[in-house]
Amino acid sequence: MAFLRRTVLPAVLPAVLLLSAVVAVPVSAYADTYRTATSTGSGATRAAGAANAEANARAELNRQAAQAGEVCPSVSVSSSLVYTAPDGSAYVYQATASGTCVTQTPAPQPSYPVPRSETRQAGGSTPSAAVQAGSQAARAAILAAGGSCTGWTTTSALVWAAPDSSWHVYDVTVSASCTN
């Protein structure tokens, strides 16, 4: 019996070591990624300006993660005041969203189109610059959900304009029909 143990153990031990080495290699392929994204937003009140900036930062973080095939289950956001209109009627904030993103497992692919719509508020020195910034942020939020989209439409509504026309704030809604 003792002779049998000596014969079996040397043959089994290398196989166990080899198996543990093979199992340990793919674990690093699923490492979490820490991501940050910064964006701006504006509003007629401090709370609205901060909320818009934070929503835009979250959308940008989710867009970055989606491009990498990741989702960010836990995100923190901080914002700070960048500009106040001289008459106090508009507040522009900058926000940073950060969090640990993980590789997402592929969801079942729907075989039918899904209508998607996002609204973002943005400001700019001209009406077209404000609408373009809001459109880009809303479009990025739609694309962050993943998939292929067609039939893009954009609508905008003026929220506020500085009396001297130096700053314009618009709510911009972008809609599309998307499939994954």
PyMOL commands that place a pseudoatom at each C-alpha (Angstrom):
pseudoatom trace, name=CA, resn=MET, resi=1, chain=A, elem=C, hetatm=0, pos=[0.000, 0.000, 0.000]
pseudoatom trace, name=CA, resn=ALA, resi=2, chain=A, elem=C, hetatm=0, pos=[2.831, 2.409, 0.829]
pseudoatom trace, name=CA, resn=PHE, resi=3, chain=A, elem=C, hetatm=0, pos=[4.414, 1.646, -2.511]
pseudoatom trace, name=CA, resn=LEU, resi=4, chain=A, elem=C, hetatm=0, pos=[1.157, 2.493, -4.301]
pseudoatom trace, name=CA, resn=ARG, resi=5, chain=A, elem=C, hetatm=0, pos=[0.945, 5.920, -2.601]
pseudoatom trace, name=CA, resn=ARG, resi=6, chain=A, elem=C, hetatm=0, pos=[4.434, 6.829, -3.708]
pseudoatom trace, name=CA, resn=THR, resi=7, chain=A, elem=C, hetatm=0, pos=[3.578, 5.938, -7.266]
pseudoatom trace, name=CA, resn=VAL, resi=8, chain=A, elem=C, hetatm=0, pos=[0.219, 7.760, -7.436]
pseudoatom trace, name=CA, resn=LEU, resi=9, chain=A, elem=C, hetatm=0, pos=[1.133, 11.012, -5.632]
pseudoatom trace, name=CA, resn=PRO, resi=10, chain=A, elem=C, hetatm=0, pos=[3.919, 12.119, -7.983]
pseudoatom trace, name=CA, resn=ALA, resi=11, chain=A, elem=C, hetatm=0, pos=[1.583, 11.561, -10.956]
pseudoatom trace, name=CA, resn=VAL, resi=12, chain=A, elem=C, hetatm=0, pos=[-1.423, 13.353, -9.374]
pseudoatom trace, name=CA, resn=LEU, resi=13, chain=A, elem=C, hetatm=0, pos=[0.412, 16.378, -7.913]
pseudoatom trace, name=CA, resn=PRO, resi=14, chain=A, elem=C, hetatm=0, pos=[1.603, 17.865, -11.267]
pseudoatom trace, name=CA, resn=ALA, resi=15, chain=A, elem=C, hetatm=0, pos=[-1.931, 17.487, -12.677]
pseudoatom trace, name=CA, resn=VAL, resi=16, chain=A, elem=C, hetatm=0, pos=[-3.397, 19.402, -9.699]
pseudoatom trace, name=CA, resn=LEU, resi=17, chain=A, elem=C, hetatm=0, pos=[-0.818, 22.189, -10.049]
pseudoatom trace, name=CA, resn=LEU, resi=18, chain=A, elem=C, hetatm=0, pos=[-1.456, 22.431, -13.797]
pseudoatom trace, name=CA, resn=LEU, resi=19, chain=A, elem=C, hetatm=0, pos=[-5.232, 22.594, -13.255]
pseudoatom trace, name=CA, resn=SER, resi=20, chain=A, elem=C, hetatm=0, pos=[-4.926, 25.420, -10.696]
pseudoatom trace, name=CA, resn=ALA, resi=21, chain=A, elem=C, hetatm=0, pos=[-2.717, 27.415, -13.075]
pseudoatom trace, name=CA, resn=VAL, resi=22, chain=A, elem=C, hetatm=0, pos=[-5.232, 27.079, -15.912]
pseudoatom trace, name=CA, resn=VAL, resi=23, chain=A, elem=C, hetatm=0, pos=[-8.146, 28.191, -13.707]
pseudoatom trace, name=CA, resn=ALA, resi=24, chain=A, elem=C, hetatm=0, pos=[-6.319, 31.300, -12.455]
pseudoatom trace, name=CA, resn=VAL, resi=25, chain=A, elem=C, hetatm=0, pos=[-5.483, 32.753, -15.900]
pseudoatom trace, name=CA, resn=PRO, resi=26, chain=A, elem=C, hetatm=0, pos=[-8.908, 33.947, -17.165]
pseudoatom trace, name=CA, resn=VAL, resi=27, chain=A, elem=C, hetatm=0, pos=[-9.895, 35.669, -13.901]
pseudoatom trace, name=CA, resn=SER, resi=28, chain=A, elem=C, hetatm=0, pos=[-8.004, 38.873, -14.808]
pseudoatom trace, name=CA, resn=ALA, resi=29, chain=A, elem=C, hetatm=0, pos=[-10.004, 39.172, -18.060]
pseudoatom trace, name=CA, resn=TYR, resi=30, chain=A, elem=C, hetatm=0, pos=[-13.056, 40.202, -16.029]
pseudoatom trace, name=CA, resn=ALA, resi=31, chain=A, elem=C, hetatm=0, pos=[-11.461, 42.948, -13.936]
pseudoatom trace, name=CA, resn=ASP, resi=32, chain=A, elem=C, hetatm=0, pos=[-13.562, 45.966, -12.985]
pseudoatom trace, name=CA, resn=THR, resi=33, chain=A, elem=C, hetatm=0, pos=[-12.775, 49.332, -14.579]
pseudoatom trace, name=CA, resn=TYR, resi=34, chain=A, elem=C, hetatm=0, pos=[-12.915, 52.641, -12.717]
pseudoatom trace, name=CA, resn=ARG, resi=35, chain=A, elem=C, hetatm=0, pos=[-14.326, 55.322, -15.025]
pseudoatom trace, name=CA, resn=THR, resi=36, chain=A, elem=C, hetatm=0, pos=[-15.032, 59.055, -14.773]
pseudoatom trace, name=CA, resn=ALA, resi=37, chain=A, elem=C, hetatm=0, pos=[-16.871, 61.482, -17.042]
pseudoatom trace, name=CA, resn=THR, resi=38, chain=A, elem=C, hetatm=0, pos=[-17.370, 65.234, -16.783]
pseudoatom trace, name=CA, resn=SER, resi=39, chain=A, elem=C, hetatm=0, pos=[-20.130, 67.319, -18.350]
pseudoatom trace, name=CA, resn=THR, resi=40, chain=A, elem=C, hetatm=0, pos=[-21.986, 70.608, -17.913]
pseudoatom trace, name=CA, resn=GLY, resi=41, chain=A, elem=C, hetatm=0, pos=[-25.631, 71.540, -17.551]
pseudoatom trace, name=CA, resn=SER, resi=42, chain=A, elem=C, hetatm=0, pos=[-27.677, 74.618, -16.861]
pseudoatom trace, name=CA, resn=GLY, resi=43, chain=A, elem=C, hetatm=0, pos=[-31.005, 75.592, -15.403]
pseudoatom trace, name=CA, resn=ALA, resi=44, chain=A, elem=C, hetatm=0, pos=[-33.151, 78.453, -14.214]
pseudoatom trace, name=CA, resn=THR, resi=45, chain=A, elem=C, hetatm=0, pos=[-32.440, 77.481, -10.565]
pseudoatom trace, name=CA, resn=ARG, resi=46, chain=A, elem=C, hetatm=0, pos=[-29.353, 76.173, -8.811]
pseudoatom trace, name=CA, resn=ALA, resi=47, chain=A, elem=C, hetatm=0, pos=[-31.033, 72.798, -8.285]
pseudoatom trace, name=CA, resn=ALA, resi=48, chain=A, elem=C, hetatm=0, pos=[-32.062, 72.510, -11.955]
pseudoatom trace, name=CA, resn=GLY, resi=49, chain=A, elem=C, hetatm=0, pos=[-28.579, 73.465, -13.168]
pseudoatom trace, name=CA, resn=ALA, resi=50, chain=A, elem=C, hetatm=0, pos=[-26.906, 70.921, -10.887]
pseudoatom trace, name=CA, resn=ALA, resi=51, chain=A, elem=C, hetatm=0, pos=[-29.435, 68.201, -11.763]
pseudoatom trace, name=CA, resn=ASN, resi=52, chain=A, elem=C, hetatm=0, pos=[-28.936, 68.738, -15.513]
pseudoatom trace, name=CA, resn=ALA, resi=53, chain=A, elem=C, hetatm=0, pos=[-25.150, 68.689, -15.219]
pseudoatom trace, name=CA, resn=GLU, resi=54, chain=A, elem=C, hetatm=0, pos=[-25.274, 65.511, -13.120]
pseudoatom trace, name=CA, resn=ALA, resi=55, chain=A, elem=C, hetatm=0, pos=[-27.645, 63.796, -15.580]
pseudoatom trace, name=CA, resn=ASN, resi=56, chain=A, elem=C, hetatm=0, pos=[-25.360, 64.733, -18.479]
pseudoatom trace, name=CA, resn=ALA, resi=57, chain=A, elem=C, hetatm=0, pos=[-22.280, 63.400, -16.624]
pseudoatom trace, name=CA, resn=ARG, resi=58, chain=A, elem=C, hetatm=0, pos=[-24.067, 60.111, -15.852]
pseudoatom trace, name=CA, resn=ALA, resi=59, chain=A, elem=C, hetatm=0, pos=[-25.111, 59.799, -19.503]
pseudoatom trace, name=CA, resn=GLU, resi=60, chain=A, elem=C, hetatm=0, pos=[-21.526, 60.338, -20.655]
pseudoatom trace, name=CA, resn=LEU, resi=61, chain=A, elem=C, hetatm=0, pos=[-20.197, 57.770, -18.159]
pseudoatom trace, name=CA, resn=ASN, resi=62, chain=A, elem=C, hetatm=0, pos=[-22.797, 55.241, -19.332]
pseudoatom trace, name=CA, resn=ARG, resi=63, chain=A, elem=C, hetatm=0, pos=[-21.911, 55.978, -22.979]
pseudoatom trace, name=CA, resn=GLN, resi=64, chain=A, elem=C, hetatm=0, pos=[-18.222, 55.299, -22.294]
pseudoatom trace, name=CA, resn=ALA, resi=65, chain=A, elem=C, hetatm=0, pos=[-19.045, 52.084, -20.435]
pseudoatom trace, name=CA, resn=ALA, resi=66, chain=A, elem=C, hetatm=0, pos=[-21.422, 50.879, -23.157]
pseudoatom trace, name=CA, resn=GLN, resi=67, chain=A, elem=C, hetatm=0, pos=[-18.732, 51.367, -25.791]
pseudoatom trace, name=CA, resn=ALA, resi=68, chain=A, elem=C, hetatm=0, pos=[-16.482, 49.088, -23.723]
pseudoatom trace, name=CA, resn=GLY, resi=69, chain=A, elem=C, hetatm=0, pos=[-19.257, 46.511, -23.211]
pseudoatom trace, name=CA, resn=GLU, resi=70, chain=A, elem=C, hetatm=0, pos=[-19.620, 47.431, -19.539]
pseudoatom trace, name=CA, resn=VAL, resi=71, chain=A, elem=C, hetatm=0, pos=[-22.291, 48.619, -17.134]
pseudoatom trace, name=CA, resn=CYS, resi=72, chain=A, elem=C, hetatm=0, pos=[-21.738, 50.831, -14.088]
pseudoatom trace, name=CA, resn=PRO, resi=73, chain=A, elem=C, hetatm=0, pos=[-23.937, 49.573, -11.240]
pseudoatom trace, name=CA, resn=SER, resi=74, chain=A, elem=C, hetatm=0, pos=[-22.767, 52.112, -8.664]
pseudoatom trace, name=CA, resn=VAL, resi=75, chain=A, elem=C, hetatm=0, pos=[-22.026, 55.688, -9.731]
pseudoatom trace, name=CA, resn=SER, resi=76, chain=A, elem=C, hetatm=0, pos=[-21.328, 58.755, -7.609]
pseudoatom trace, name=CA, resn=VAL, resi=77, chain=A, elem=C, hetatm=0, pos=[-21.736, 62.277, -8.936]
pseudoatom trace, name=CA, resn=SER, resi=78, chain=A, elem=C, hetatm=0, pos=[-20.434, 65.631, -7.716]
pseudoatom trace, name=CA, resn=SER, resi=79, chain=A, elem=C, hetatm=0, pos=[-21.154, 69.049, -9.182]
pseudoatom trace, name=CA, resn=SER, resi=80, chain=A, elem=C, hetatm=0, pos=[-19.962, 72.612, -8.784]
pseudoatom trace, name=CA, resn=LEU, resi=81, chain=A, elem=C, hetatm=0, pos=[-21.227, 75.989, -9.934]
pseudoatom trace, name=CA, resn=VAL, resi=82, chain=A, elem=C, hetatm=0, pos=[-19.358, 77.355, -12.965]
pseudoatom trace, name=CA, resn=TYR, resi=83, chain=A, elem=C, hetatm=0, pos=[-21.355, 80.434, -13.976]
pseudoatom trace, name=CA, resn=THR, resi=84, chain=A, elem=C, hetatm=0, pos=[-24.323, 82.483, -12.779]
pseudoatom trace, name=CA, resn=ALA, resi=85, chain=A, elem=C, hetatm=0, pos=[-26.094, 84.840, -15.162]
pseudoatom trace, name=CA, resn=PRO, resi=86, chain=A, elem=C, hetatm=0, pos=[-25.665, 88.460, -14.028]
pseudoatom trace, name=CA, resn=ASP, resi=87, chain=A, elem=C, hetatm=0, pos=[-29.380, 88.790, -13.327]
pseudoatom trace, name=CA, resn=GLY, resi=88, chain=A, elem=C, hetatm=0, pos=[-29.468, 85.415, -11.493]
pseudoatom trace, name=CA, resn=SER, resi=89, chain=A, elem=C, hetatm=0, pos=[-31.802, 83.788, -13.996]
pseudoatom trace, name=CA, resn=ALA, resi=90, chain=A, elem=C, hetatm=0, pos=[-29.489, 80.940, -15.084]
pseudoatom trace, name=CA, resn=TYR, resi=91, chain=A, elem=C, hetatm=0, pos=[-26.968, 78.692, -13.348]
pseudoatom trace, name=CA, resn=VAL, resi=92, chain=A, elem=C, hetatm=0, pos=[-24.360, 76.608, -15.172]
pseudoatom trace, name=CA, resn=TYR, resi=93, chain=A, elem=C, hetatm=0, pos=[-22.825, 73.651, -13.344]
pseudoatom trace, name=CA, resn=GLN, resi=94, chain=A, elem=C, hetatm=0, pos=[-20.054, 71.185, -14.104]
pseudoatom trace, name=CA, resn=ALA, resi=95, chain=A, elem=C, hetatm=0, pos=[-20.487, 67.638, -12.831]
pseudoatom trace, name=CA, resn=THR, resi=96, chain=A, elem=C, hetatm=0, pos=[-18.269, 64.584, -12.653]
pseudoatom trace, name=CA, resn=ALA, resi=97, chain=A, elem=C, hetatm=0, pos=[-19.684, 61.063, -12.522]
pseudoatom trace, name=CA, resn=SER, resi=98, chain=A, elem=C, hetatm=0, pos=[-17.425, 58.221, -11.426]
pseudoatom trace, name=CA, resn=GLY, resi=99, chain=A, elem=C, hetatm=0, pos=[-17.806, 54.590, -10.595]
pseudoatom trace, name=CA, resn=THR, resi=100, chain=A, elem=C, hetatm=0, pos=[-16.600, 51.067, -11.080]
pseudoatom trace, name=CA, resn=CYS, resi=101, chain=A, elem=C, hetatm=0, pos=[-17.877, 49.485, -14.283]
pseudoatom trace, name=CA, resn=VAL, resi=102, chain=A, elem=C, hetatm=0, pos=[-18.042, 45.764, -14.976]
pseudoatom trace, name=CA, resn=THR, resi=103, chain=A, elem=C, hetatm=0, pos=[-18.312, 43.690, -18.122]
pseudoatom trace, name=CA, resn=GLN, resi=104, chain=A, elem=C, hetatm=0, pos=[-21.934, 43.047, -18.861]
pseudoatom trace, name=CA, resn=THR, resi=105, chain=A, elem=C, hetatm=0, pos=[-23.265, 39.707, -19.888]
pseudoatom trace, name=CA, resn=PRO, resi=106, chain=A, elem=C, hetatm=0, pos=[-25.041, 39.891, -23.218]
pseudoatom trace, name=CA, resn=ALA, resi=107, chain=A, elem=C, hetatm=0, pos=[-28.783, 40.337, -22.876]
pseudoatom trace, name=CA, resn=PRO, resi=108, chain=A, elem=C, hetatm=0, pos=[-31.165, 38.410, -25.062]
pseudoatom trace, name=CA, resn=GLN, resi=109, chain=A, elem=C, hetatm=0, pos=[-31.471, 40.215, -28.371]
pseudoatom trace, name=CA, resn=PRO, resi=110, chain=A, elem=C, hetatm=0, pos=[-34.964, 41.489, -29.198]
pseudoatom trace, name=CA, resn=SER, resi=111, chain=A, elem=C, hetatm=0, pos=[-36.072, 40.953, -32.758]
pseudoatom trace, name=CA, resn=TYR, resi=112, chain=A, elem=C, hetatm=0, pos=[-38.379, 43.976, -32.814]
pseudoatom trace, name=CA, resn=PRO, resi=113, chain=A, elem=C, hetatm=0, pos=[-37.752, 47.749, -32.812]
pseudoatom trace, name=CA, resn=VAL, resi=114, chain=A, elem=C, hetatm=0, pos=[-37.899, 49.572, -29.508]
pseudoatom trace, name=CA, resn=PRO, resi=115, chain=A, elem=C, hetatm=0, pos=[-38.791, 53.281, -29.440]
pseudoatom trace, name=CA, resn=ARG, resi=116, chain=A, elem=C, hetatm=0, pos=[-36.318, 55.272, -27.343]
pseudoatom trace, name=CA, resn=SER, resi=117, chain=A, elem=C, hetatm=0, pos=[-36.405, 58.916, -26.352]
pseudoatom trace, name=CA, resn=GLU, resi=118, chain=A, elem=C, hetatm=0, pos=[-34.155, 61.070, -24.155]
pseudoatom trace, name=CA, resn=THR, resi=119, chain=A, elem=C, hetatm=0, pos=[-34.329, 64.733, -23.137]
pseudoatom trace, name=CA, resn=ARG, resi=120, chain=A, elem=C, hetatm=0, pos=[-31.323, 66.767, -22.089]
pseudoatom trace, name=CA, resn=GLN, resi=121, chain=A, elem=C, hetatm=0, pos=[-31.009, 70.439, -21.196]
pseudoatom trace, name=CA, resn=ALA, resi=122, chain=A, elem=C, hetatm=0, pos=[-28.009, 72.316, -22.512]
pseudoatom trace, name=CA, resn=GLY, resi=123, chain=A, elem=C, hetatm=0, pos=[-26.786, 75.855, -22.898]
pseudoatom trace, name=CA, resn=GLY, resi=124, chain=A, elem=C, hetatm=0, pos=[-24.675, 77.686, -25.420]
pseudoatom trace, name=CA, resn=SER, resi=125, chain=A, elem=C, hetatm=0, pos=[-23.655, 81.089, -26.648]
pseudoatom trace, name=CA, resn=THR, resi=126, chain=A, elem=C, hetatm=0, pos=[-26.016, 80.699, -29.635]
pseudoatom trace, name=CA, resn=PRO, resi=127, chain=A, elem=C, hetatm=0, pos=[-29.338, 78.873, -29.945]
pseudoatom trace, name=CA, resn=SER, resi=128, chain=A, elem=C, hetatm=0, pos=[-27.842, 76.369, -32.410]
pseudoatom trace, name=CA, resn=ALA, resi=129, chain=A, elem=C, hetatm=0, pos=[-24.898, 75.643, -30.078]
pseudoatom trace, name=CA, resn=ALA, resi=130, chain=A, elem=C, hetatm=0, pos=[-27.290, 74.975, -27.186]
pseudoatom trace, name=CA, resn=VAL, resi=131, chain=A, elem=C, hetatm=0, pos=[-29.511, 72.692, -29.291]
pseudoatom trace, name=CA, resn=GLN, resi=132, chain=A, elem=C, hetatm=0, pos=[-26.470, 70.856, -30.676]
pseudoatom trace, name=CA, resn=ALA, resi=133, chain=A, elem=C, hetatm=0, pos=[-25.049, 70.243, -27.185]
pseudoatom trace, name=CA, resn=GLY, resi=134, chain=A, elem=C, hetatm=0, pos=[-28.400, 68.982, -25.915]
pseudoatom trace, name=CA, resn=SER, resi=135, chain=A, elem=C, hetatm=0, pos=[-28.859, 66.810, -28.993]
pseudoatom trace, name=CA, resn=GLN, resi=136, chain=A, elem=C, hetatm=0, pos=[-25.431, 65.207, -28.575]
pseudoatom trace, name=CA, resn=ALA, resi=137, chain=A, elem=C, hetatm=0, pos=[-26.073, 64.432, -24.908]
pseudoatom trace, name=CA, resn=ALA, resi=138, chain=A, elem=C, hetatm=0, pos=[-29.537, 62.960, -25.587]
pseudoatom trace, name=CA, resn=ARG, resi=139, chain=A, elem=C, hetatm=0, pos=[-28.273, 60.918, -28.545]
pseudoatom trace, name=CA, resn=ALA, resi=140, chain=A, elem=C, hetatm=0, pos=[-25.396, 59.554, -26.415]
pseudoatom trace, name=CA, resn=ALA, resi=141, chain=A, elem=C, hetatm=0, pos=[-27.892, 58.494, -23.743]
pseudoatom trace, name=CA, resn=ILE, resi=142, chain=A, elem=C, hetatm=0, pos=[-29.950, 56.583, -26.318]
pseudoatom trace, name=CA, resn=LEU, resi=143, chain=A, elem=C, hetatm=0, pos=[-26.875, 54.896, -27.765]
pseudoatom trace, name=CA, resn=ALA, resi=144, chain=A, elem=C, hetatm=0, pos=[-25.637, 54.004, -24.253]
pseudoatom trace, name=CA, resn=ALA, resi=145, chain=A, elem=C, hetatm=0, pos=[-28.530, 51.553, -24.053]
pseudoatom trace, name=CA, resn=GLY, resi=146, chain=A, elem=C, hetatm=0, pos=[-26.914, 49.698, -26.957]
pseudoatom trace, name=CA, resn=GLY, resi=147, chain=A, elem=C, hetatm=0, pos=[-28.169, 48.660, -30.322]
pseudoatom trace, name=CA, resn=SER, resi=148, chain=A, elem=C, hetatm=0, pos=[-28.692, 50.086, -33.753]
pseudoatom trace, name=CA, resn=CYS, resi=149, chain=A, elem=C, hetatm=0, pos=[-31.051, 53.066, -34.149]
pseudoatom trace, name=CA, resn=THR, resi=150, chain=A, elem=C, hetatm=0, pos=[-32.794, 54.642, -37.131]
pseudoatom trace, name=CA, resn=GLY, resi=151, chain=A, elem=C, hetatm=0, pos=[-35.411, 57.327, -37.685]
pseudoatom trace, name=CA, resn=TRP, resi=152, chain=A, elem=C, hetatm=0, pos=[-33.741, 59.946, -35.500]
pseudoatom trace, name=CA, resn=THR, resi=153, chain=A, elem=C, hetatm=0, pos=[-35.850, 63.014, -34.684]
pseudoatom trace, name=CA, resn=THR, resi=154, chain=A, elem=C, hetatm=0, pos=[-34.911, 66.066, -32.638]
pseudoatom trace, name=CA, resn=THR, resi=155, chain=A, elem=C, hetatm=0, pos=[-37.158, 68.672, -31.062]
pseudoatom trace, name=CA, resn=SER, resi=156, chain=A, elem=C, hetatm=0, pos=[-36.145, 71.580, -28.881]
pseudoatom trace, name=CA, resn=ALA, resi=157, chain=A, elem=C, hetatm=0, pos=[-37.786, 74.158, -26.650]
pseudoatom trace, name=CA, resn=LEU, resi=158, chain=A, elem=C, hetatm=0, pos=[-36.253, 77.380, -25.374]
pseudoatom trace, name=CA, resn=VAL, resi=159, chain=A, elem=C, hetatm=0, pos=[-35.977, 77.381, -21.585]
pseudoatom trace, name=CA, resn=TRP, resi=160, chain=A, elem=C, hetatm=0, pos=[-34.143, 80.640, -21.053]
pseudoatom trace, name=CA, resn=ALA, resi=161, chain=A, elem=C, hetatm=0, pos=[-32.168, 83.280, -22.933]
pseudoatom trace, name=CA, resn=ALA, resi=162, chain=A, elem=C, hetatm=0, pos=[-30.003, 85.977, -21.374]
pseudoatom trace, name=CA, resn=PRO, resi=163, chain=A, elem=C, hetatm=0, pos=[-31.408, 89.482, -21.936]
pseudoatom trace, name=CA, resn=ASP, resi=164, chain=A, elem=C, hetatm=0, pos=[-28.293, 90.409, -23.905]
pseudoatom trace, name=CA, resn=SER, resi=165, chain=A, elem=C, hetatm=0, pos=[-28.498, 87.125, -25.937]
pseudoatom trace, name=CA, resn=SER, resi=166, chain=A, elem=C, hetatm=0, pos=[-25.119, 85.981, -24.602]
pseudoatom trace, name=CA, resn=TRP, resi=167, chain=A, elem=C, hetatm=0, pos=[-26.462, 82.620, -23.347]
pseudoatom trace, name=CA, resn=HIS, resi=168, chain=A, elem=C, hetatm=0, pos=[-29.307, 80.341, -24.420]
pseudoatom trace, name=CA, resn=VAL, resi=169, chain=A, elem=C, hetatm=0, pos=[-30.695, 77.261, -22.648]
pseudoatom trace, name=CA, resn=TYR, resi=170, chain=A, elem=C, hetatm=0, pos=[-32.804, 74.641, -24.449]
pseudoatom trace, name=CA, resn=ASP, resi=171, chain=A, elem=C, hetatm=0, pos=[-34.547, 71.393, -23.576]
pseudoatom trace, name=CA, resn=VAL, resi=172, chain=A, elem=C, hetatm=0, pos=[-33.709, 69.008, -26.429]
pseudoatom trace, name=CA, resn=THR, resi=173, chain=A, elem=C, hetatm=0, pos=[-35.544, 65.719, -27.016]
pseudoatom trace, name=CA, resn=VAL, resi=174, chain=A, elem=C, hetatm=0, pos=[-34.113, 63.095, -29.356]
pseudoatom trace, name=CA, resn=SER, resi=175, chain=A, elem=C, hetatm=0, pos=[-36.116, 60.019, -30.402]
pseudoatom trace, name=CA, resn=ALA, resi=176, chain=A, elem=C, hetatm=0, pos=[-35.263, 56.948, -32.478]
pseudoatom trace, name=CA, resn=SER, resi=177, chain=A, elem=C, hetatm=0, pos=[-36.370, 53.403, -33.207]
pseudoatom trace, name=CA, resn=CYS, resi=178, chain=A, elem=C, hetatm=0, pos=[-33.704, 50.981, -31.994]
pseudoatom trace, name=CA, resn=THR, resi=179, chain=A, elem=C, hetatm=0, pos=[-32.920, 47.273, -32.117]
pseudoatom trace, name=CA, resn=ASN, resi=180, chain=A, elem=C, hetatm=0, pos=[-30.097, 45.509, -30.368]
for i in range(1, 180): cmd.bond("trace and resi %d" % i, "trace and resi %d" % (i + 1))
show_as sticks, trace
zoom trace
